[in-house]
Amino acid sequence: MKKIITAVLLVAFAAAAAYAQNVGVLDYEKVQDTPLFQSIAADLKAVDADFTREIELRTGNVYLTENEILELIGEAAKNPNSERAKALQEDNKKREKEFDSLSQINPPSDEQKTRIDELSNMKKKSEANLGNVRQSMVKKMDQIIMEKQNAFDAKIAEVCKAVAAEKKLTVVVMKSAVIFGVTVITQQVLDKLQSSL
């Protein structure tokens, strides 16, 4: 009985060893150190910086109309210290001070009540728009990340297929999924990826 079990195990190990000769391994962490991946990361960082700048401008300028906010965002993207950007931010500060001082008057005149309502509504619309813009930005950022990741993964898959064909491998798996007995192809993938840029 022991001889049969030993024989079966030997055949199983021989089959596994033969199969392992057709399995390649890719170290994905090393692939992430490539210029292609770094370029994608830099693109995402730039998009995030644009989104952050817009959120900060919207948050700090709630007494501007939506058109004024859009103008400020455009100006700040070109030159944050432009005269127009400064003027819009100054308008916001003036309106905020005006709202604060009018809110202190007791009782306010009808004209003052009207202006308080105008400024209050302006702030409420800005805050509502801020919430909508945040949601929109999160969705857009998720979409951009997914598109970039899918494009990167497709490129890696393309290069892995080429290396696998050259080495006559039937399967390529991630390094984290394998303990031993496979052909490591990470360097060949990195070389081919570099030459395809």
C-alpha positions as CSV (number, residue, x, y, z in Angstrom):
1,M,0.0,0.0,0.0
2,K,2.8,2.4,0.9
3,K,4.5,1.6,-2.4
4,I,1.3,2.5,-4.3
5,I,0.9,5.8,-2.4
6,T,4.6,6.6,-3.0
7,A,4.2,5.8,-6.7
8,V,1.1,8.0,-7.0
9,L,2.8,10.9,-5.2
10,L,5.9,10.6,-7.5
11,V,3.7,10.7,-10.6
12,A,1.8,13.6,-9.2
13,F,5.0,15.5,-8.4
14,A,6.4,14.7,-11.9
15,A,3.2,16.0,-13.5
16,A,3.3,19.1,-11.4
17,A,7.0,19.7,-12.2
18,A,6.2,19.2,-15.9
19,Y,3.3,21.6,-15.7
20,A,5.3,24.1,-13.7
21,Q,7.7,24.3,-16.6
22,N,4.9,26.0,-18.6
23,V,4.0,28.5,-15.9
24,G,5.5,32.0,-15.8
25,V,5.5,34.4,-12.8
26,L,5.2,38.2,-12.9
27,D,6.2,40.4,-10.0
28,Y,3.6,43.1,-10.3
29,E,5.3,45.3,-7.7
30,K,8.3,45.6,-10.0
31,V,6.1,46.5,-12.9
32,Q,4.7,49.4,-10.9
33,D,8.2,50.9,-10.8
34,T,8.2,51.3,-14.6
35,P,8.1,54.8,-16.3
36,L,4.7,53.8,-17.8
37,F,3.2,53.3,-14.3
38,Q,4.9,56.4,-12.9
39,S,3.5,58.4,-15.8
40,I,0.0,57.2,-15.0
41,A,0.5,58.0,-11.3
42,A,1.7,61.5,-12.3
43,D,-1.4,62.1,-14.5
44,L,-3.7,61.0,-11.6
45,K,-1.8,63.3,-9.2
46,A,-2.3,66.3,-11.6
47,V,-6.1,65.5,-11.9
48,D,-6.3,65.3,-8.2
49,A,-4.5,68.6,-7.8
50,D,-7.0,70.3,-10.2
51,F,-9.9,68.8,-8.3
52,T,-8.5,69.9,-4.9
53,R,-7.9,73.5,-6.2
54,E,-11.5,73.7,-7.4
55,I,-12.9,72.4,-4.1
56,E,-10.7,74.8,-2.1
57,L,-11.8,77.8,-4.3
58,R,-15.4,76.8,-4.0
59,T,-15.2,76.3,-0.3
60,G,-13.5,79.6,0.3
61,N,-15.7,81.7,-1.9
62,V,-19.3,80.9,-1.1
63,Y,-20.5,84.4,-1.7
64,L,-19.8,84.3,-5.4
65,T,-22.3,83.3,-8.1
66,E,-21.7,80.0,-10.0
67,N,-20.5,82.1,-13.0
68,E,-18.1,84.0,-10.9
69,I,-16.8,80.7,-9.3
70,L,-16.3,79.2,-12.8
71,E,-14.4,82.3,-13.8
72,L,-12.3,82.2,-10.7
73,I,-11.5,78.5,-11.2
74,G,-10.4,79.3,-14.8
75,E,-8.3,82.3,-13.8
76,A,-6.7,80.3,-10.9
77,A,-5.8,77.5,-13.3
78,K,-3.9,80.0,-15.5
79,N,-2.5,82.3,-12.8
80,P,-3.7,82.2,-9.2
81,N,-2.3,85.6,-8.6
82,S,-4.0,87.3,-11.6
83,E,-5.8,90.6,-11.0
84,R,-9.1,89.1,-11.9
85,A,-8.7,86.2,-9.5
86,K,-7.8,88.6,-6.7
87,A,-10.8,90.8,-7.6
88,L,-13.2,87.9,-7.4
89,Q,-11.9,86.8,-4.1
90,E,-12.1,90.3,-2.8
91,D,-15.7,90.5,-3.9
92,N,-16.4,87.4,-1.9
93,K,-14.8,88.9,1.2
94,K,-16.8,92.1,0.8
95,R,-20.1,90.2,0.4
96,E,-19.2,88.1,3.5
97,K,-18.5,91.2,5.5
98,E,-21.7,92.8,4.2
99,F,-23.7,89.7,5.2
100,D,-22.2,89.7,8.7
101,S,-22.8,93.4,9.3
102,L,-26.3,93.3,7.9
103,S,-27.1,90.3,10.1
104,Q,-26.2,92.3,13.2
105,I,-28.8,95.0,12.5
106,N,-31.9,94.6,14.6
107,P,-34.4,95.1,13.1
108,P,-33.1,95.4,9.5
109,S,-35.0,97.6,7.0
110,D,-36.9,96.0,4.1
111,E,-34.0,96.8,1.8
112,Q,-31.5,95.2,4.2
113,K,-33.7,92.1,4.6
114,T,-33.8,91.8,0.8
115,R,-30.0,92.0,0.6
116,I,-29.5,89.5,3.5
117,D,-31.8,87.1,1.6
118,E,-29.8,87.6,-1.6
119,L,-26.5,87.0,0.1
120,S,-27.9,84.0,2.1
121,N,-29.3,82.4,-1.1
122,M,-26.1,83.0,-2.9
123,K,-24.2,81.1,-0.1
124,K,-26.8,78.3,-0.1
125,K,-26.5,77.8,-3.8
126,S,-22.7,77.8,-3.6
127,E,-22.8,75.2,-0.9
128,A,-25.3,73.1,-2.8
129,N,-23.1,73.3,-5.9
130,L,-20.1,72.4,-3.9
131,G,-21.8,69.2,-2.8
132,N,-22.8,68.3,-6.3
133,V,-19.3,69.1,-7.6
134,R,-17.7,66.9,-5.0
135,Q,-19.9,64.0,-6.0
136,S,-19.2,64.6,-9.6
137,M,-15.5,64.8,-9.0
138,V,-15.4,61.5,-7.0
139,K,-17.2,59.8,-9.9
140,K,-14.9,61.4,-12.5
141,M,-11.8,60.5,-10.5
142,D,-13.0,56.9,-10.1
143,Q,-13.6,56.7,-13.9
144,I,-10.2,58.1,-14.7
145,I,-8.5,55.7,-12.3
146,M,-10.4,52.8,-13.8
147,E,-9.6,53.8,-17.4
148,K,-5.9,54.3,-16.6
149,Q,-5.7,51.0,-14.7
150,N,-7.5,49.1,-17.5
151,A,-5.1,50.6,-20.1
152,F,-2.1,49.7,-18.0
153,D,-3.3,46.2,-17.3
154,A,-4.0,45.7,-21.0
155,K,-0.5,46.8,-21.9
156,I,1.0,44.4,-19.3
157,A,-1.2,41.6,-20.5
158,E,-0.1,42.2,-24.1
159,V,3.6,42.1,-23.1
160,C,3.1,39.1,-20.9
161,K,1.5,37.2,-23.8
162,A,4.4,38.1,-26.0
163,V,7.0,36.9,-23.4
164,A,4.9,33.8,-22.7
165,A,4.9,32.9,-26.4
166,E,8.6,33.4,-26.6
167,K,9.2,31.1,-23.6
168,K,6.5,28.7,-24.6
169,L,4.5,29.3,-21.3
170,T,0.9,28.3,-21.1
171,V,0.1,30.4,-18.0
172,V,1.4,33.5,-16.3
173,V,0.4,34.3,-12.7
174,M,1.2,36.9,-10.2
175,K,4.2,36.3,-7.9
176,S,2.1,36.4,-4.8
177,A,0.1,33.4,-6.0
178,V,3.1,31.1,-6.4
179,I,5.5,29.5,-3.9
180,F,7.9,27.7,-6.1
181,G,8.6,25.7,-9.3
182,V,7.8,28.3,-12.0
183,T,9.6,30.4,-14.6
184,V,10.0,34.0,-13.5
185,I,9.4,36.4,-16.4
186,T,9.3,39.8,-14.7
187,Q,12.6,41.1,-16.2
188,Q,11.7,40.0,-19.7
189,V,8.3,41.8,-19.3
190,L,10.0,44.9,-18.0
191,D,12.5,44.9,-20.9
192,K,9.8,44.4,-23.5
193,L,7.6,47.0,-21.9
194,Q,10.5,49.5,-21.9
195,S,11.2,48.8,-25.6
196,S,7.6,49.3,-26.5
197,L,7.5,52.9,-25.2
